[in-house]
Amino acid sequence: MKTHLTNILDEIDLHGEEKVRKDLLTFSCPVNPSIENFFRNRSIDFARRKLSITYIVSDMEDGLILGCFALTHKAVLISSSNLSNTSRKQLERFARLDRATGDYMASAFLVAQFGKNYGVDNGKRITGSELMDIVNDVLINIQREIGGGIIYLDCEDNENLTRFYVSEKFRKFGERFSDEEEQKYFQYMRFF
């Protein structure tokens, strides 16, 4: 299967906002309704406001949306107490240590949303690893333009998700609690 990757802003420029909104309604993620809601209802606004940019992965043959992900660049605080010596050395290339707190402050690429479309027939459905490979390709190109070397994401307290991100070479570095969502998140990072 051949895939096509587009930035949501390019899609809007080419086809118009109404068509993009209609196409995004075909994205289904019953395993995580908040991801489905983001892509269907908030991704265009976030892109227009430059809060995050959504990328759409579609099938080259029929144009079906196979997956989406949203990226942004954000400052992140990483406690040194949770890190191995090797991770500290890697982190020092990209972050500044606050000696008073022992925390590192880094500018990192945030994978803000990430999901495959369960509305696509299982025979055509993209895997999480295939979608993450596409994320990596985009970030490598961005890195060549602006620098950086840390990717991070927040992950719900879900065994399948945490296992997936660990298999993709992400390491847990912290936790946070969202009062708004009443949800605990694990924070994962990876160097590239």
Protein Blocks (a to p, Z undefined) as FASTA:
>chain_A
ZZddddfklmmmmnojklmmmmmmmpccfklmmlmmmmmmmmmmmmmnomaccdddddfk
lopafbdcddddddddddfklpcfklmmmmmmmmccdfknopacddddddfbgcddfkbc
fklpccfklmmmmmmmmmmmmmmmngpjbdcddddddfklmmmmmmnopacfbdcddfkl
opacddddddZZ
